[in-house]
Amino acid sequence: MCIFRAIGLMEIIIFFVKMDWTCGLFGHPWRQELCVLGEALIQAFEEEKERLNIKEIGDVK
């Protein structure tokens, strides 16, 4: 899992997860953080982080 800072991106709590839990997205609006789960989804966020105005703040193992 990887955590990204998402300033101004979220106004509601976000919770999306694939049925088999291989990837998912958890967002916290007050902390302005997105927790991204799954290698493919993490890679997609890495590739688009500049356009989305987000930055990685840590990995969770």
Secondary structure, 3 states (H helix, E strand, C coil): CEEEECCCCCCCCEEEECCCCCCEEEEECCCCEEEEECHHHHHHHHHHHHHHCCEEEEECC
